[in-house]
Structure formats: structure tokens, C-alpha cells
């Protein structure tokens, strides 16, 4: 490379950095003031680094075969920042690319084009009610939910984390809870500031005061004494799974609804957001967000069944070990789970395959399932061996799933990768319910084998937040599809 080429390459990189730096305050302003979250081809760029913004733009070429430069998308973001918008998720990448690659669209000014494409939210009043949220339990999922709720702080934030409830505190309890929120061995440092407020028995995170409440039971808290009313309680303890147990929360003053972060028992609705969240009614007081595996596989199964039909199949889950297993060999009431989790692959059962039918009734009786717990701390994989009603081939099936991931109502649930080098640790922090590994897809006529990665902690927590928003009457549009 000549010196002139070297200088040109460096100058191009510096230009991208400068535009990404100019974007960051506009992205924050749009979210804080209007509740608008900006995406680039389905990937959120809220509260991310300049490098992440640049990389998000680079992904467009993989999907479209054409570049979208930051200097090309910036005018669209600048125009959005000047508009009065209702809360929504707006895909800046798709808006800019569709405009720049259409002569018909370019007959309009950028402002007029955006107003046409975003007519559902332009000059519309924000009618969403604010919702008090309480996390009952503060384990792996509870702390990730806290991070997700806190990262959206702002005057327009409608999901307000008001409290966490844990069992009776000991000396140093607040510091321990704060430290676990601040540092995570898998998901890294908390993005912001965390301090302990001993006077109010609270944790302060990025300007949010989170009351820490000690209780030995769901029906033993008076939330109103903390100024919390009509709260949505997200129970992430896994202790209570039926209506009788979860209904105890509703006996506490200040509680209106309950969301379980595990598969439920009985007649409680199991919701996989993107698939059957339309089943949530304003009158529902107890809802389950199903399991991480059910959330990972159901959207893909729906997409496949809608296009090709599924006769039957088997789902094998290769799942990272969880906290209910032992670190070293010791007694466990379940078969095999007493053996050391970091040292063994452990065959165990999963109800995820059967649970799919609760969210997708047309799959009832069509799937079997099993699971292997493996010595990794996070990110799992579902291997789906499916017999289809209609024959296809590998390229056609992959292209169909790629389009579903980019342009369908399931775009927040299904991600798609064409990488030949991706491994489990690369998926830590994925906000999708599942990621189709297209390079591993096998198709032989009417038989297909699909490999779907999923961050069983963070990706699932994102699905839980989406269900919580829907229960609170805050389901947001994603524009354009």
C-alpha cells in the first residue's frame, strides 16, 4: 500500500468516527425526549460506542450488497431529531438505504420522506402510561433486567424500576447487591455509575433510586409505603410457578400485575414475544414469559411452519450450565445434576419442545426434546431436526430466514449470521431470542436441521422486558418493517 493509499484509508476511518461521534448525542436526545430508540438493520445503537455504530453500518453491506456510509445516514438522524415523534423503534439503516437506492423516494426531500414512512408516529402525542416495576428476586435474570431497565433512563422512560425485593438482609447486604449489579463475570461492567444509599436502603444507578426491600414472602410487602402503586412485579425467583403461588403477589398493597420469568404451571398464559403476545389482555394479572429455550426456538419454528409446514421434529438443546447444578459433585434431587457442572456434559430433560405448543398451538404433539448441559457459563444452542411438509434446499431456506430476520414482525426475535467462524462466546449480549447459524443449516428435501444460538441470559431478559412493556400497555411500533 502506498503512502497516499494509507493516508486515504486513515482519513476514511476518521470520517466515520467523527460522524459516529456526532450521532451519539442525537441518539440520546431522541430516546430521552421522545422515547425513540434508533436501530440499524434491527440492531439497537442506543448507549453504544462509536465503534459499535460503525460496525452496525458495515453489516448492511452483507445484507444488501451495497454500503451505507455514516455520512449518508447522518442527515436522516439529524432530521429525525428535529421532529415530534411518539415512542417507537425506528430503523435508521433501512430508512436511509431505501431512500438512497430508490429514484422514486429521492423525488421527496428527506424530511417529507421520513414523514411519509413514519406517519404512524410523526406529530403524535405520547399516550403511554408510566409503569412502576418491581423485581422480585435479584439473581442472574433479575440483575440483567435491572440493567436493561436502567439503561433506558430519561424523562420519557415509562418502565420505571422502583424496587427489588430479596430475603432478609445481613450486614453489608446493600454493598453486595450493588457490587453484583456493578460487575458481572460474563456480561462485564455496568455501563454507568452505581452507589449505595444507606439512609434510604437503596441502590442508586444512573440517577435511578432503587428501593431494596427485604421480605420472606410475596404477600408480605406494602409497596405503597415506598410510593409504589399499581406495580408490575417481575418474579425471577422461580419458586412460585402456578396461579396460587404467583397470586400471593397480588395480595401485597400496590401490586397490579405479575410476570413470571420461567415456564408456568396450570392455565397461566405462556408468552413468547413476537409470536403470541397478542394474547395478552388488559385483564390479565398473571403472565409467564416462558423459558429461554422456548423463546429461542418458537419464533424460528413459527417462521418455518408458516412457509413450509412442519410434520414433526426433535429439538436437542446444548445448554450452558445453570445455578441449579452443583460446582462439584454433591447431592442433587434431580438425576445427574449433582455432578460437577464445570467438568461434565450432563444429559437432562427439557420441557421447552412441548412448551412451544402453549405459544404456537399448531405445533402441539409435533415435537420431542432433550437437553445436554455443557461446561460453558452462558450462551446455548438449539438443534432442530425437522420434517417439513414441503421440500426445499439449503440456500432457499437460509435466504427465507435471512429475510424474516430483517423484514418481518419477528426481526427483534430472530437474528441471522453467515459467519463461518462464530462460536458461543461471540453471542454473549445478543438481544435477540435466537440467532440462526446459516452456515450449519442442513437440508435434504423435506428434512431440515437448523442450528439456533441464544444468549440464555441476556437475550431472554430482552424478551422478558418486551412482554413487560406489553403488559403495561407500552408495546412500541418498529418502523419500517
N, C-alpha and C positions, 0 to 999 in steps of 0.2 A: 504494500500500500504506500502510495506516495505521500509526501508531507501535506500536499493540498487535499488529498482524499481524507487523510487523518483529520485535518482541521475541519473539513466539511462534516464528517461523521460526528465529531465532538460538538460542533455548532448545532447540528440537528438535535442531538441529545439535550443540550442545554435549552433549546427552544421548547422541547416537550416538558422539561422540568418547570420552566417558567410558566407555561400555560397551566400545568397541574397545580402549581402554587397559587395561581390566580383563581383557579376553580374552587379551592378549599373553602375560602370564606363564603362564597356564594352557595356552596353545598350546605354549609352550616346554617346560613341565613334562611334558606328555603325550608329546612327542616324545623328550625326553632320557631320561625314566624308563621309558617303556613302548614307545617306537618307534611311537607312533600319530601319523600325520600327518592333520591336520584339513583338510577341503575344504568349499567352499561351491559346490554345484552343479558339481562337477568341478574347481574352481579351488583350488589349494593356498593356504592362508593361513599357512603356516609361514614365519617370518622375514620378514614383510612389515610395512609401515607401517599405522598406524591408518586412514589414508585408503583404502588398498587393501582393508582389511577392510570398511569402509563401502561401497565401490563393489561389492565382491563380493555383499553383501546386496542392493544395488539391482538387480543383474542378475536376481534371482529374479522380480521383477515382470514383466520382459519375457517370461519363460518361462511363468509361471503366471497372470499377470493379477492377482495378489494380492501384497501386501507381506509381507515377513518382517522385522520390526524387530529391531534388535540386542538390545533389552531382552527380546524373545521368545525369541531363540536362546541368550542367555547362560545361563539356567538349565540348558539341556541340556549346554552345555560344562562348567558347574560340576559337574554330576552325573557326566559322563564322567571328569573329573579325579579323582574320588574312587573310581573303580572299578579293579579289577585287570584289565588288558587285555593281550592278546597283540598283537604288532606288526600293524598294518593301516593302511589309509587309510580314514578314516571321514568320511562326508559329513554334516556338522552341519546344513547347509542343508536337505537332503532329510529328515533325521530330524525336525527341528523343524517344517518345513512340513507334513509328513504327519501329525504328531501334532495340530497346531493346527487342521487342516482336516478332521478326522475325529472324529465323535462317538464312534465305537466305540473309537478309540485313546484318547480322553480318559477312558474308563472306568478306565484304568490310571493309576497315578502315573507321573511322568516317569521315575523310576528303574526301575520294572517294565517300562515300555515300551521303554526302552533295552536292558534285559537280554534282552527278547524279540527285538528287532531285531538285536542284536549277539551272539546266543547262541554264534556260532562263535568269538568271541574273549574273551568275558567269563569271568573266573576260569580262564583257560587259561594254562599255563606257556609261556614263550618257549623254544622248542626250536631256534631258528635258530642255525646255527654262525656264528662270526665269519669274515670272509674278508679276507685281505691282498690289496690291489690295487696293481698297478704300472702306471704309464702309460709305455709305450714310445713316445717322441716327445712333444713339448710345443709343438705348433703350435696352430692355431685350435681344433680339436676337443679336443686334449689339455688346453688351459687351461680350456675350458668344462667338460670332465669333472671337472677338479680343483675348479672352483667348486662344481659340483653335489655332489661327494663331501664337500667341506669344510663346506658349509652344513648338513649333517646331523650335525655333530659332537655327541657326547654319550656318556654311559656305555652307552647301549643301541645305539649305532651299530654295525652289523655289517659294513658295507663300509668298510674302513679303508685309506685311501690311505697307503701306506707309502713309495713312492719314485717318482721319474720318472727315465727313462733318456734321455740325449741324447748327441750326439757330443762328443768331447774338448773340455774347457773351456779358455777363454783367460782372461786377466786380466779381472776384472770380470764373469765369466760369471754368477755367482750373483746379483749385483745386477741384471743384465739380465733374467734369468729371473724374478726376483721382481717387477721392475717391470712386465713384460708380464702377469703374473698380477694385479698390483695395479690396473692401468689398462687399459681397453680402449676403443678409439675407437668401437665400436659398442654394446657391452654395458655400458659405464660402469664406475664404480669397483667394486672388490671390496668386498663387504659384510663388513668386519671389519678385522682387523689382520694385517699381513704383515711379518716381519722376517727378516734373513739370519743364519744361524748358521755362521760361517766355521769354527769349531773342528770341527764335525761335518759340514761340507759339506752343509748342509741349509737348507731354507726352512721357517720356522715360520708357520703360518697358522691363526688362531683356536684356538691350543692344539695343533694337529697339527704334528708334526715330520715333514717330507717329505724323505727322503734324496734327494740329487741324485747320480746315478751316471753316470759317463762310460764309454761303450763304443762300439766300432766295429762290433759285430755282435750279433745276438740270442742267440748261443750262447756269448758270452764273459763272462757275468756270474755270479758266485756270490752269489746273493741271501741265502743262509743266513748269510753273514758279517755281514749287517746285521740279523739276527734275523727275516728274512722267510722264511716257509715256506708251501708249497702255494699259491703266489700265483696269482691270476688276472691275467695280463698283457693289457692292452688296447693293442694295436698300432694307433696312429693315424698312422703314418708314410706308409702307402700304398705302401711299397716292396715288401713281400712279400705276395702275394695267393693263393698256392697252398699245398698241404699241405707241399711240400718246403721252401719258404721259411719259412712260419709255424712249421713243425715244429722249426726251429732253436731257437726259444724254449724248447721242452721239453727241450733238451739242457743248459740252464743249471740249476744247482742251485737248488732252492727254487721251481720253476715247476710248476704242476699243469695249468693250462688257459690258452688263448689266445683272445681275442676281437678280431676284425678290424673296424675302423670304415670299411669300404669293401666293395664287392661282391667276392666271392671267385671264384676260378677252380677248375675241377675239381669234385670231389664234396663240397666243404665245404658244410654247411648254411647257407643264407642266411635269416636270421630277421628277420621284421618283427613286433615285439612286438605282441600283441593279435590277430594273425592266425594265425601258425603257431609261436608259442613253445612250444606243447605238443609240438613235435617235438624239443625239447632233451631229451636223455637224460643221466643222471648219468655215463655212459661217454664222452660227447662231450668231446674235449680241445681241438678247434679249431672255432670257430663264427664266422660273419660276421654283422654287424648290417646288411648290405646298404647301400644308398646313401640319402642324404637324400630323393631324389625317390621312390625305391621305397617308402620308409616313408610318404611323404606320400600317395601315390595308392593303395596297396594296400588299406588299411583302407576307404576310400571305395568302391573297386571291389568289395570283398567285400560291403559293405552293399548296394550296388546290385544286384549279381548275385544275392544271396540273396533279394531281394524281387521283382525284375523280370526277372532274367536278362539277360545281355549277349551279343548275337550277335557283335559285333566293335566296334572303335573305334580312334581315334587320340589319342595324348597328346602335346600340344605343351608343352614346358617353357620358361617365361620365367624364366631363372635369373640371379641375380646373379653377377658375375664372381668368379673364384676365384684362388687364389695361383699356379696353374699357367699363368695368362695373363701377358702382358707389360704393364707400365705404359705403356711407349712402344713404338713399332714396333721389332721386333727379331726375330732368327731364332727360330723355334719349329718343332719337328719335326712338329707337328700342323697340319692345314690351318686357315688363318685365325686361329688362336690367337696368332700372332705380332703381330697388330695391336693397337694400344693398347686395353686393356680399359676404361679410364675414358672413352674417347672414341667407342667404336663399339658397335653391336649386332653380334654375331658369331654366325652360324649354325654350329652344330656338332652332333655326334651325341650320343645318349644311349642307354645300354643299359637304362634303367630300365623301359621298357614291356615288353621281353622278360623282364627280371629278375623282373617281377611273378609269372610262372609258377612261379618257384622257391619262392615263398611261398604262392602260390594256384594250384595245378596246373590248376584248371578254366578258367583264363584262357590256357592255352597256345595259341599261334598265333592269338589273337584281337586282339592289339593291335600297332599300329605306334607309333613315337615319334620325335621330333626335339627339338632344343633351340635356343634363342636366348639367348646370354649378353648381358646388358644392363648399362649403366653404373650399377649400384647395388651397394653393398658387401655387402648381406645382405637376406634375405627374397626368396623366389621364388614362382612361381605355376605350377601345372599346369592346363592347359586340356584337359579330357577330352571328346571328341566321341564319344558312344556310341550305338550302335544296339541297342535293347532288344528282348527277346523279348516284352514286354508293354507296351502303350501306357499312358501316364499323363498327368498335366498338371503344370504348374509348382508349383501350391500343394500338391498331394498329395505330390510328390517332395520338396519342401522340408520339409514337415511330417514326413515319414518320416525324413529326415536329421536334423532337429532332435531327434526322439525318440531316434534312435540315439546322438546326441552326449550326451544327458542320461541315458539309462536303459539302456544296453546295455553289454556287456563291452568295447565299443570306445570308451567315454566318455573314456578317457585319450588315445586316439589321434585322435579326430575332434572338432573344435570347430566351432561354428556361429555365424555372425554375420548379423544382419539389418540392419546399418548401411548407410546409403546414402552414407556419407562416408568409409569406411575406405580407407586406402591402405597401401602396403607398410611404411612405417616404423612404423605402428601395431602391426604384428605382431612387432616385434623383442622377443625374450624370451618368445614363446609357447612353452609347454611341451607343446603338442600336436604330433602328427606332421603334421597338416594342419588347415586351417580352411576350411570350406565357406562361400563368399560367396553367400548365398542370393539377394541382390538381382541377381546376374549370371546366375543359372540361366536356361537357355532350354530349353523342352520343346515339341516338336511331334509329338504322337502317340507313336510308338515311337523317336523320336530325341531325345536329351538332350545338352545341353552344360553341363558343370559347371566352375566355377572354384574351385580349391583353393589357398589361400595356404599357405606354410610357411616358418618360420624355418629355413633350411637349415643353420644352425649350432647354435642353442640347442635348437630343437625336436628336431632329430636327436640331439643329445647326450643329451637326456632319454630317447629311445628306446634309446640305447646303454646307459645306466645300467640301464634296465629289463631288458634282455637279460642284462647282467652279474649283476644280482640273481638272475635265473632260473638262470643257470649255477652260481651259488653256493648254490642251494637256498634262496633267500630271497624267492621270489615272494610278494607280500603280497595279501591279500584287499582289495577295495574294497567297503565296505558303507555303505548299501544300494545296490543297483543302481538 
